Amino acid sequence: MTKDKEREVFEMSTEEKRLSTFKKWPYGSDTSINKEKMAAAGFYYIGNKKEPDLVRCFVCLKELDGWEVEDDPWEEHKNHASYCQFIHLNKAECEITFEEMHDLEMYRQINMATKVLTKKIKEFEKQAANTREVLQTLA
């Protein structure tokens, strides 16, 4: 991950910054999945043409899409990422202490490293399988 990308993800720890990412959010303020509720539930917008309602949690990095107007962002977050430390904290941003924010950042770093390493392991396993195939054809 590049330094710019790391900084971008780090900055998502503030609700204000997460809210600013919802410029192309396809749902209006009259729904239960409005951008304010999404940002409060820890999500920031990363959608694209293929997935116009794709969001990611700033702590657990869980990505969710396929939102329906009656969904509750906190409940969906809890249902799909019950391990998320932000969900376990269950506090509004203004209630989070410095120590709790520090802990959330520590968990975010762990989650980021886990995500990167898991991807690298899968790439390695795929390359190992390809190499094994080549070696077997030579035998």
C-alpha positions as CSV (number, residue, x, y, z in Angstrom):
1,M,0.0,0.0,0.0
2,T,1.4,3.4,-0.9
3,K,2.0,6.1,1.6
4,D,-0.8,8.3,0.1
5,K,-3.3,5.3,0.4
6,E,-2.2,4.7,4.0
7,R,-2.7,8.4,4.8
8,E,-6.2,8.3,3.1
9,V,-7.3,5.3,5.2
10,F,-5.8,6.9,8.4
11,E,-7.8,10.1,7.8
12,M,-11.0,8.1,7.6
13,S,-10.9,7.9,11.4
14,T,-12.9,11.1,11.6
15,E,-16.6,11.1,10.9
16,E,-16.2,14.4,9.1
17,K,-13.7,12.9,6.6
18,R,-15.7,9.8,6.1
19,L,-18.8,11.9,5.4
20,S,-16.9,13.9,2.8
21,T,-16.4,10.8,0.7
22,F,-20.1,10.3,0.0
23,K,-20.3,12.8,-2.9
24,K,-21.6,10.1,-5.3
25,W,-23.7,8.2,-2.8
26,P,-26.8,7.0,-4.6
27,Y,-29.2,7.3,-1.7
28,G,-30.8,10.4,-0.4
29,S,-31.1,11.9,3.1
30,D,-34.7,10.6,3.4
31,T,-33.5,7.0,3.7
32,S,-32.1,5.0,6.7
33,I,-28.8,4.7,4.8
34,N,-28.2,8.3,4.3
35,K,-24.5,9.4,4.1
36,E,-24.6,10.8,7.7
37,K,-25.7,7.5,9.2
38,M,-23.2,5.6,7.0
39,A,-20.3,7.7,8.2
40,A,-21.5,7.5,11.8
41,A,-21.5,3.7,11.5
42,G,-17.8,3.8,10.5
43,F,-18.1,3.6,6.7
44,Y,-16.6,5.7,4.0
45,Y,-17.6,5.6,0.3
46,I,-15.4,3.7,-2.2
47,G,-18.1,3.0,-4.8
48,N,-17.6,2.8,-8.6
49,K,-19.6,2.2,-11.7
50,K,-19.7,-1.6,-11.1
51,E,-20.5,-1.2,-7.4
52,P,-22.1,2.2,-6.9
53,D,-23.0,1.7,-3.2
54,L,-19.7,0.2,-2.0
55,V,-18.4,1.3,1.4
56,R,-15.6,0.3,3.7
57,C,-15.2,0.4,7.5
58,F,-12.3,2.6,8.6
59,V,-11.3,0.0,11.3
60,C,-12.1,-3.5,10.2
61,L,-11.9,-2.6,6.5
62,K,-15.0,-4.7,5.8
63,E,-16.5,-3.7,2.4
64,L,-20.3,-3.8,1.9
65,D,-22.5,-3.1,-1.0
66,G,-26.0,-4.0,-2.1
67,W,-27.7,-1.6,0.3
68,E,-31.4,-1.4,0.6
69,V,-33.2,1.8,1.7
70,E,-34.6,0.2,4.9
71,D,-31.2,-1.2,6.0
72,D,-29.7,0.1,9.3
73,P,-25.9,0.8,8.7
74,W,-25.0,-0.1,12.3
75,E,-26.9,-3.4,12.2
76,E,-25.5,-4.3,8.8
77,H,-22.0,-3.6,10.0
78,K,-22.6,-5.7,13.1
79,N,-24.1,-8.6,11.0
80,H,-21.3,-8.7,8.5
81,A,-18.4,-7.8,10.7
82,S,-19.3,-8.8,14.3
83,Y,-15.5,-8.8,15.1
84,C,-15.2,-5.1,14.3
85,Q,-13.7,-3.2,17.2
86,F,-15.6,0.0,16.2
87,I,-18.9,-1.9,16.4
88,H,-17.8,-3.3,19.8
89,L,-17.1,0.2,21.1
90,N,-20.6,1.2,20.1
91,K,-20.0,5.0,20.7
92,A,-20.6,8.1,18.8
93,E,-17.4,9.8,17.7
94,C,-17.8,12.6,20.2
95,E,-17.9,10.0,23.0
96,I,-14.6,8.2,22.1
97,T,-11.7,8.9,24.4
98,F,-8.1,9.4,23.2
99,E,-7.2,5.9,24.6
100,E,-10.1,4.3,22.7
101,M,-9.1,6.0,19.5
102,H,-5.6,4.9,20.0
103,D,-6.8,1.3,20.4
104,L,-9.0,1.6,17.3
105,E,-5.9,2.8,15.3
106,M,-3.9,-0.2,16.6
107,Y,-6.7,-2.5,15.5
108,R,-6.9,-0.8,12.1
109,Q,-3.2,-1.3,11.6
110,I,-3.5,-4.9,12.5
111,N,-6.4,-5.3,10.1
112,M,-4.6,-3.6,7.3
113,A,-1.5,-5.8,7.8
114,T,-3.7,-8.9,7.9
115,K,-5.5,-7.9,4.7
116,V,-2.2,-7.2,2.8
117,L,-0.5,-10.4,4.1
118,T,-3.6,-12.5,3.3
119,K,-3.5,-11.2,-0.3
120,K,0.3,-11.9,-0.6
121,I,-0.2,-15.4,0.8
122,K,-2.9,-16.1,-1.8
123,E,-0.6,-14.8,-4.6
124,F,2.2,-17.0,-3.3
125,E,0.0,-20.1,-3.2
126,K,-1.2,-19.4,-6.8
127,Q,2.3,-19.1,-8.0
128,A,3.4,-22.2,-6.1
129,A,0.6,-24.2,-7.8
130,N,1.6,-22.9,-11.2
131,T,5.3,-23.8,-10.5
132,R,4.2,-27.2,-9.3
133,E,2.3,-27.8,-12.5
134,V,5.3,-26.8,-14.6
135,L,7.6,-29.1,-12.6
136,Q,5.2,-32.0,-13.0
137,T,5.2,-31.6,-16.8
138,L,9.0,-31.8,-16.7
139,A,9.1,-35.0,-14.7
